[in-house]
Amino acid sequence: MENVTEVVALLRKQAELQSQIENGDTGSAIDAEQELDRTRRRLTAHPHALKAVLHTARALRRSPETVTVREVTEFAGQD
């Protein structure tokens, strides 16, 4: 599936950055916020893959950053 691997990695990175912002100091939080913005822009560049990952996560009742590429491709094959 198109760009699913990148989207899964970006969602994990997004979760990591959000956690860093919540737990980090001011200096690293600013850098993390800028990187988070870049990550979100990259995610929006792959709307079909993002939708597939989110749909799979919802169906599995899990957080999107915990879904694997394999699960997404297997779930998409069931449709």
DRENPA-3360 file (N, C-alpha, C; in nm, 2 decimals, always signed):
BEGIN
1 = MENVTEVV = +0.08/-0.12/+0.00/+0.00/+0.00/+0.00/+0.09/+0.12/+0.00 ~ +0.05/+0.22/-0.08/+0.12/+0.34/-0.10/+0.15/+0.42/+0.03 ~ +0.28/+0.44/+0.06/+0.33/+0.52/+0.17/+0.28/+0.48/+0.31 ~ +0.23/+0.36/+0.32/+0.19/+0.32/+0.46/+0.31/+0.31/+0.55 ~ +0.42/+0.27/+0.50/+0.54/+0.26/+0.59/+0.58/+0.39/+0.64 ~ +0.58/+0.49/+0.56/+0.62/+0.63/+0.60/+0.51/+0.68/+0.70 ~ +0.39/+0.66/+0.67/+0.28/+0.71/+0.76/+0.29/+0.65/+0.90 ~ +0.31/+0.52/+0.90/+0.33/+0.45/+1.03/+0.44/+0.51/+1.11;
9 = ALLRKQAE = +0.56/+0.53/+1.04/+0.67/+0.59/+1.11/+0.65/+0.73/+1.15 ~ +0.58/+0.81/+1.07/+0.55/+0.95/+1.10/+0.45/+0.96/+1.22 ~ +0.35/+0.87/+1.23/+0.26/+0.86/+1.34/+0.34/+0.83/+1.47 ~ +0.43/+0.74/+1.47/+0.51/+0.71/+1.58/+0.60/+0.83/+1.63 ~ +0.65/+0.89/+1.52/+0.74/+1.01/+1.55/+0.65/+1.12/+1.61 ~ +0.53/+1.14/+1.56/+0.44/+1.24/+1.61/+0.41/+1.21/+1.76 ~ +0.38/+1.09/+1.80/+0.35/+1.06/+1.93/+0.47/+1.08/+2.02 ~ +0.59/+1.05/+1.97/+0.71/+1.07/+2.05/+0.73/+1.22/+2.07;
17 = LQSQIENG = +0.71/+1.30/+1.97/+0.73/+1.44/+1.98/+0.63/+1.51/+2.08 ~ +0.51/+1.46/+2.07/+0.41/+1.51/+2.16/+0.44/+1.48/+2.30 ~ +0.49/+1.36/+2.33/+0.54/+1.33/+2.46/+0.65/+1.41/+2.51 ~ +0.75/+1.43/+2.42/+0.86/+1.52/+2.45/+0.82/+1.66/+2.48 ~ +0.72/+1.71/+2.41/+0.68/+1.85/+2.44/+0.61/+1.85/+2.57 ~ +0.53/+1.75/+2.61/+0.46/+1.75/+2.74/+0.56/+1.73/+2.85 ~ +0.67/+1.66/+2.83/+0.76/+1.63/+2.94/+0.89/+1.71/+2.93 ~ +0.92/+1.78/+2.82/+1.05/+1.84/+2.80/+1.06/+1.98/+2.86;
25 = DTGSAIDA = +1.19/+2.03/+2.85/+1.21/+2.16/+2.89/+1.18/+2.26/+2.78 ~ +1.18/+2.39/+2.81/+1.14/+2.49/+2.71/+1.22/+2.48/+2.58 ~ +1.35/+2.47/+2.59/+1.43/+2.47/+2.47/+1.40/+2.35/+2.38 ~ +1.40/+2.23/+2.43/+1.38/+2.12/+2.35/+1.23/+2.11/+2.31 ~ +1.14/+2.17/+2.38/+1.00/+2.17/+2.35/+0.98/+2.26/+2.22 ~ +1.05/+2.37/+2.21/+1.04/+2.45/+2.09/+1.08/+2.38/+1.97 ~ +1.20/+2.31/+1.98/+1.25/+2.23/+1.87/+1.15/+2.12/+1.83 ~ +1.10/+2.06/+1.94/+1.00/+1.95/+1.91/+0.87/+1.99/+1.85;
33 = EQELDRTR = +0.83/+2.11/+1.89/+0.71/+2.17/+1.82/+0.73/+2.20/+1.68 ~ +0.84/+2.25/+1.64/+0.88/+2.27/+1.50/+0.88/+2.14/+1.42 ~ +0.94/+2.04/+1.48/+0.95/+1.91/+1.41/+0.81/+1.85/+1.40 ~ +0.73/+1.87/+1.51/+0.60/+1.82/+1.50/+0.52/+1.88/+1.39 ~ +0.53/+2.01/+1.37/+0.47/+2.08/+1.26/+0.51/+2.02/+1.12 ~ +0.64/+1.99/+1.11/+0.69/+1.93/+0.98/+0.64/+1.79/+0.97 ~ +0.63/+1.72/+1.07/+0.58/+1.58/+1.07/+0.43/+1.58/+1.03 ~ +0.35/+1.67/+1.08/+0.21/+1.67/+1.05/+0.19/+1.71/+0.90;
41 = RRLTAHPH = +0.28/+1.80/+0.85/+0.27/+1.84/+0.71/+0.30/+1.72/+0.62 ~ +0.40/+1.64/+0.66/+0.43/+1.52/+0.58/+0.32/+1.42/+0.59 ~ +0.25/+1.41/+0.70/+0.14/+1.32/+0.71/+0.03/+1.35/+0.62 ~ +0.00/+1.48/+0.61/-0.11/+1.53/+0.52/-0.08/+1.51/+0.37 ~ +0.05/+1.48/+0.34/+0.09/+1.46/+0.20/+0.05/+1.32/+0.15 ~ +0.01/+1.24/+0.25/-0.03/+1.10/+0.21/-0.17/+1.06/+0.27 ~ -0.27/+1.13/+0.22/-0.41/+1.12/+0.27/-0.46/+0.97/+0.27 ~ -0.44/+0.90/+0.16/-0.49/+0.77/+0.15/-0.43/+0.67/+0.25;
49 = ALKAVLHT = -0.30/+0.68/+0.26/-0.23/+0.59/+0.35/-0.26/+0.63/+0.49 ~ -0.27/+0.76/+0.52/-0.31/+0.80/+0.66/-0.45/+0.75/+0.69 ~ -0.54/+0.76/+0.60/-0.68/+0.71/+0.62/-0.68/+0.56/+0.65 ~ -0.60/+0.48/+0.57/-0.59/+0.34/+0.59/-0.54/+0.30/+0.73 ~ -0.43/+0.37/+0.77/-0.38/+0.35/+0.91/-0.48/+0.38/+1.02 ~ -0.54/+0.50/+1.00/-0.64/+0.54/+1.11/-0.76/+0.44/+1.11 ~ -0.80/+0.40/+0.99/-0.91/+0.30/+0.98/-0.88/+0.17/+1.05 ~ -0.76/+0.13/+1.02/-0.71/+0.00/+1.09/-0.70/+0.02/+1.24;
57 = ARALRRSP = -0.64/+0.13/+1.28/-0.63/+0.15/+1.43/-0.77/+0.15/+1.49 ~ -0.86/+0.22/+1.43/-1.00/+0.22/+1.49/-1.06/+0.08/+1.49 ~ -1.04/+0.00/+1.39/-1.10/-0.13/+1.38/-1.03/-0.22/+1.49 ~ -0.90/-0.20/+1.51/-0.83/-0.28/+1.61/-0.84/-0.23/+1.75 ~ -0.91/-0.11/+1.76/-0.93/-0.04/+1.89/-0.79/-0.01/+1.96 ~ -0.71/+0.04/+1.87/-0.57/+0.08/+1.92/-0.54/+0.22/+1.88 ~ -0.44/+0.27/+1.94/-0.38/+0.40/+1.91/-0.31/+0.39/+1.77 ~ -0.32/+0.49/+1.68/-0.26/+0.48/+1.55/-0.11/+0.45/+1.55;
65 = ETVTVREV = -0.04/+0.51/+1.65/+0.11/+0.49/+1.65/+0.15/+0.34/+1.69 ~ +0.05/+0.26/+1.73/+0.08/+0.12/+1.77/+0.05/+0.03/+1.65 ~ -0.01/+0.07/+1.55/-0.05/-0.01/+1.43/+0.08/-0.04/+1.35 ~ +0.09/-0.16/+1.30/+0.21/-0.19/+1.21/+0.17/-0.19/+1.07 ~ +0.27/-0.18/+0.98/+0.24/-0.18/+0.84/+0.17/-0.31/+0.80 ~ +0.22/-0.42/+0.85/+0.16/-0.55/+0.82/+0.01/-0.55/+0.86 ~ -0.03/-0.50/+0.97/-0.17/-0.49/+1.01/-0.25/-0.41/+0.91 ~ -0.20/-0.30/+0.87/-0.27/-0.21/+0.78/-0.29/-0.28/+0.64;
73 = TEFAGQD = -0.18/-0.35/+0.59/-0.20/-0.41/+0.46/-0.29/-0.53/+0.47 ~ -0.28/-0.61/+0.58/-0.37/-0.72/+0.60/-0.52/-0.67/+0.61 ~ -0.54/-0.57/+0.69/-0.67/-0.52/+0.71/-0.73/-0.46/+0.58 ~ -0.65/-0.39/+0.51/-0.69/-0.33/+0.38/-0.73/-0.45/+0.28 ~ -0.66/-0.56/+0.29/-0.69/-0.67/+0.20/-0.83/-0.74/+0.23 ~ -0.88/-0.71/+0.35/-1.01/-0.77/+0.38/-1.13/-0.70/+0.32 ~ -1.11/-0.58/+0.28/-1.22/-0.50/+0.22/-1.26/-0.55/+0.08;
% end
